[in-house]
């Protein structure tokens, strides 16, 4: 079997989240950085939802 296909079939994501909350400054940094992300040559408007 091709190594690439084998890697795709065997890949699993396991996440363990820390109980720490993200600081308001951290959230503001993430939102600010997101505004500069690639967006399809300016044709896709970003949508940012903060809960």
C-alpha positions as CSV (number, residue, x, y, z in Angstrom):
1,X,0.0,0.0,0.0
2,X,1.2,3.5,-0.7
3,X,2.6,5.2,2.4
4,X,0.5,8.3,1.9
5,X,-2.7,6.4,1.7
6,X,-1.7,4.3,4.7
7,X,-1.0,7.4,6.7
8,X,-4.4,8.9,5.7
9,X,-6.2,5.7,6.8
10,X,-4.3,5.4,10.1
11,X,-4.5,9.1,11.1
12,X,-6.5,9.9,14.3
13,X,-6.9,13.1,16.1
14,X,-6.9,12.9,19.9
15,X,-7.3,16.2,21.8
16,X,-7.0,16.9,25.4
17,X,-8.0,20.4,26.4
18,X,-6.6,22.3,29.3
19,X,-9.1,23.7,31.8
20,X,-7.6,27.2,31.5
21,X,-9.7,29.9,30.0
22,X,-8.4,32.1,27.2
23,X,-7.7,35.7,28.3
24,X,-9.6,38.6,26.7
25,X,-6.3,39.8,25.3
26,X,-5.7,36.4,23.8
27,X,-9.1,36.4,22.1
28,X,-8.5,40.0,20.8
29,X,-5.2,38.8,19.3
30,X,-6.8,35.8,17.6
31,X,-9.6,38.0,16.1
32,X,-7.1,40.6,15.0
33,X,-4.9,38.0,13.3
34,X,-7.9,36.4,11.6
35,X,-8.7,39.6,9.8
36,X,-5.5,39.3,7.8
37,X,-6.0,35.7,6.8
38,X,-6.2,34.7,3.1
39,X,-9.7,35.2,1.8
40,X,-9.9,34.1,-1.9
41,X,-8.5,37.3,-3.5
42,X,-10.8,39.5,-1.4
43,X,-14.0,37.8,-2.7
44,X,-14.8,36.0,0.5
45,X,-15.9,38.2,3.4
46,X,-14.7,36.9,6.8
47,X,-17.3,36.0,9.4
48,X,-16.1,36.2,13.0
49,X,-18.4,34.9,15.8
50,X,-17.4,35.4,19.4
51,X,-19.5,33.5,22.0
